[in-house]
Amino acid sequence: MPYSNLPLCSEISTLLAANFKTLTEVQQLAIPSLLEKQDVLAIAQTGSGKTLAYGIALLEQVRLSPCTTQAIVLVPTRELAQQVSESLLPYANATDVSAISLCGGIDKDIQKQQLLLSPEILVATPGRLLDLLLDKAIDVSRLHTLVLDEADRLLDMGFWPDIQKIIELLPSKHQTAMFSATFSSELQTQAAPLLSEPKRIQTTVTNSLVEGIEETLYLVNKGSKANALISELKKNNWPQVLVFIDAKDNADALCKKLNKAGIVAAALHGNKSQQEREATLEQFKQKQVNVLIATDLLARGIHIEHLPVVINVELPSHAEAYVHRIGRTARAGEQGTAISLVCHGETEYLSAIRQLTQRELALQELEGFPVTDKPSSGQSKRAPRDKKANRRTQAKKSIKQFKSNTHHTK
């Protein structure tokens, strides 16, 4: 469906036509409903074009009656706030609409000065937005739309109490749109009171993955992961690789190992200052850094055009995070590769990911890295009366389950 089929102003239509050939599925379904001022619940895989799905609708509504703040977009991280703002900027400029980003890590007084100019659209993280609302720095008397982007991540990161407080400070009558890549039963429960007869949009099977991603999972020893990663990076010589790891300290340690091996790498995590994070991300985008090592905090705030490869050095403890991590590649219909290095201790994580995604995700052996670790019996963690349970656990974690299939999973 072309953009010309939507009731959009010529400025927006022209820009869209110059940058995209056609609407994505979520845009095709969400934009008309949003323009009709319906509440919307959209379950759409990462990289499906949902930022412009709600962004274009907001701009079209706001440009008709520019005044003080009319729309707020809530996102879980600073990086995502910046990414959304940058995505909307060309369209906002074309329609003479003001959109600003509000998040922690930036002087609040500077943001209050920006708010004096009455921007029509705010893209914000919950904590900073709540602070500014309580300080009465934002005039929300004419606000008509609230968007919760990455709603599942907002819930996972514990922002829901802040969101409920924010909603209490907004006009009682407003349109609410919720966009999420996954939709757990917990999110369903939390979302229900916020939405009024929403238009439900589901562009793919819930929690599904982008079809353009080729997934490969290798069973390796826990202590071999760094060397296995270095081997894969040198063998394939990818121009850009995004590597995910669980802990901040581990990210820094892995970064040092890669640099020592002659690979230009940098780490990106919550202990870095906002300025450091922005500089590192820009270096990666410009390919001055070949390998970026990130924690899950930033899994959704990173948008790299044409990113070819994502590697999980450690599987995430939350299955949904796997979907978001590998969704950094194969965006907007492109092809991509996702590699995971899995050790025996991550069996339960892998089982949860398989259950969530309904994918086989078979493990293979990685050439040059034979597996010598044994599955954990768990005996040291259980009381003696649980010996039978130990044996059952050990049986479940037998390497046999890993070797049932050795072909690439797509």
QUICOR-V724718 format. One record per residue. N is the residue number from 1. PHI is phi in whole degrees, 0 to 359 (NA if undefined). Layout:
n=(N & N)
phi=(PHI & PHI)
//
This chain:
n=(1 & 2 & 3 & 4 & 5 & 6 & 7 & 8 & 9 & 10 & 11 & 12 & 13 & 14 & 15 & 16 & 17 & 18 & 19 & 20 & 21 & 22 & 23 & 24 & 25 & 26 & 27 & 28 & 29 & 30 & 31 & 32 & 33 & 34 & 35 & 36 & 37 & 38 & 39 & 40 & 41 & 42 & 43 & 44 & 45 & 46 & 47 & 48 & 49 & 50 & 51 & 52 & 53 & 54 & 55 & 56 & 57 & 58 & 59 & 60 & 61 & 62 & 63 & 64 & 65 & 66 & 67 & 68 & 69 & 70 & 71 & 72 & 73 & 74 & 75 & 76 & 77 & 78 & 79 & 80 & 81 & 82 & 83 & 84 & 85 & 86 & 87 & 88 & 89 & 90 & 91 & 92 & 93 & 94 & 95 & 96 & 97 & 98 & 99 & 100 & 101 & 102 & 103 & 104 & 105 & 106 & 107 & 108 & 109 & 110 & 111 & 112 & 113 & 114 & 115 & 116 & 117 & 118 & 119 & 120 & 121 & 122 & 123 & 124 & 125 & 126 & 127 & 128 & 129 & 130 & 131 & 132 & 133 & 134 & 135 & 136 & 137 & 138 & 139 & 140 & 141 & 142 & 143 & 144 & 145 & 146 & 147 & 148 & 149 & 150 & 151 & 152 & 153 & 154 & 155 & 156 & 157 & 158 & 159 & 160 & 161 & 162 & 163 & 164 & 165 & 166 & 167 & 168 & 169 & 170 & 171 & 172 & 173 & 174 & 175 & 176 & 177 & 178 & 179 & 180 & 181 & 182 & 183 & 184 & 185 & 186 & 187 & 188 & 189 & 190 & 191 & 192 & 193 & 194 & 195 & 196 & 197 & 198 & 199 & 200 & 201 & 202 & 203 & 204 & 205 & 206 & 207 & 208 & 209 & 210 & 211 & 212 & 213 & 214 & 215 & 216 & 217 & 218 & 219 & 220 & 221 & 222 & 223 & 224 & 225 & 226 & 227 & 228 & 229 & 230 & 231 & 232 & 233 & 234 & 235 & 236 & 237 & 238 & 239 & 240 & 241 & 242 & 243 & 244 & 245 & 246 & 247 & 248 & 249 & 250 & 251 & 252 & 253 & 254 & 255 & 256 & 257 & 258 & 259 & 260 & 261 & 262 & 263 & 264 & 265 & 266 & 267 & 268 & 269 & 270 & 271 & 272 & 273 & 274 & 275 & 276 & 277 & 278 & 279 & 280 & 281 & 282 & 283 & 284 & 285 & 286 & 287 & 288 & 289 & 290 & 291 & 292 & 293 & 294 & 295 & 296 & 297 & 298 & 299 & 300 & 301 & 302 & 303 & 304 & 305 & 306 & 307 & 308 & 309 & 310 & 311 & 312 & 313 & 314 & 315 & 316 & 317 & 318 & 319 & 320 & 321 & 322 & 323 & 324 & 325 & 326 & 327 & 328 & 329 & 330 & 331 & 332 & 333 & 334 & 335 & 336 & 337 & 338 & 339 & 340 & 341 & 342 & 343 & 344 & 345 & 346 & 347 & 348 & 349 & 350 & 351 & 352 & 353 & 354 & 355 & 356 & 357 & 358 & 359 & 360 & 361 & 362 & 363 & 364 & 365 & 366 & 367 & 368 & 369 & 370 & 371 & 372 & 373 & 374 & 375 & 376 & 377 & 378 & 379 & 380 & 381 & 382 & 383 & 384 & 385 & 386 & 387 & 388 & 389 & 390 & 391 & 392 & 393 & 394 & 395 & 396 & 397 & 398 & 399 & 400 & 401 & 402 & 403 & 404 & 405 & 406 & 407 & 408 & 409 & 410)
phi=(NA & 282 & 295 & 296 & 281 & 266 & 282 & 248 & 292 & 297 & 298 & 291 & 301 & 295 & 296 & 298 & 296 & 285 & 252 & 222 & 280 & 204 & 289 & 281 & 298 & 293 & 293 & 300 & 273 & 274 & 301 & 300 & 295 & 294 & 294 & 274 & 64 & 278 & 291 & 227 & 241 & 244 & 256 & 220 & 298 & 298 & 83 & 266 & 92 & 286 & 301 & 286 & 301 & 275 & 297 & 296 & 296 & 298 & 297 & 295 & 290 & 289 & 296 & 287 & 212 & 298 & 198 & 285 & 307 & 242 & 215 & 233 & 247 & 263 & 227 & 280 & 227 & 300 & 298 & 291 & 300 & 293 & 297 & 297 & 300 & 294 & 294 & 275 & 307 & 301 & 285 & 294 & 297 & 292 & 253 & 60 & 252 & 260 & 230 & 232 & 257 & 234 & 205 & 293 & 89 & 236 & 307 & 294 & 295 & 297 & 293 & 295 & 296 & 298 & 290 & 296 & 275 & 54 & 296 & 282 & 236 & 245 & 250 & 218 & 271 & 301 & 299 & 292 & 298 & 298 & 304 & 289 & 293 & 293 & 280 & 57 & 271 & 237 & 270 & 253 & 297 & 247 & 291 & 239 & 219 & 239 & 245 & 255 & 264 & 56 & 302 & 295 & 289 & 302 & 289 & 301 & 272 & 81 & 273 & 299 & 302 & 296 & 297 & 295 & 293 & 299 & 298 & 297 & 268 & 264 & 304 & 296 & 258 & 202 & 281 & 238 & 237 & 235 & 241 & 206 & 277 & 230 & 218 & 284 & 296 & 294 & 296 & 302 & 295 & 288 & 283 & 308 & 291 & 272 & 246 & 249 & 42 & 289 & 284 & 268 & 238 & 226 & 278 & 216 & 300 & 308 & 65 & 281 & 250 & 299 & 292 & 281 & 262 & 268 & 261 & 230 & 239 & 249 & 271 & 225 & 294 & 303 & 284 & 262 & 299 & 298 & 292 & 296 & 297 & 300 & 299 & 295 & 296 & 288 & 292 & 265 & 52 & 293 & 289 & 216 & 222 & 258 & 251 & 252 & 216 & 279 & 256 & 300 & 298 & 295 & 297 & 294 & 295 & 295 & 300 & 297 & 297 & 293 & 297 & 295 & 275 & 89 & 257 & 281 & 230 & 216 & 251 & 226 & 204 & 294 & 281 & 280 & 290 & 302 & 296 & 296 & 296 & 295 & 294 & 297 & 297 & 293 & 298 & 292 & 299 & 275 & 65 & 282 & 243 & 274 & 236 & 250 & 257 & 229 & 266 & 297 & 308 & 253 & 302 & 256 & 268 & 253 & 236 & 244 & 298 & 60 & 292 & 278 & 219 & 238 & 235 & 267 & 284 & 227 & 288 & 287 & 286 & 257 & 301 & 300 & 296 & 299 & 300 & 287 & 299 & 285 & 288 & 288 & 253 & 55 & 273 & 53 & 84 & 277 & 261 & 204 & 236 & 234 & 241 & 235 & 260 & 242 & 249 & 302 & 292 & 255 & 305 & 293 & 298 & 295 & 299 & 294 & 293 & 299 & 293 & 294 & 272 & 58 & 239 & 292 & 47 & 290 & 269 & 238 & 273 & 261 & 304 & 90 & 227 & 295 & 272 & 246 & 296 & 255 & 302 & 293 & 279 & 77 & 296 & 289 & 262 & 239 & 289 & 305 & 294 & 260 & 298 & 296 & 295 & 299 & 295 & 296 & 296 & 297 & 296 & 295 & 267 & 302 & 298 & 302 & 293 & 279 & 256 & 290 & 206 & 240 & 271 & 295 & 265 & 244)
//
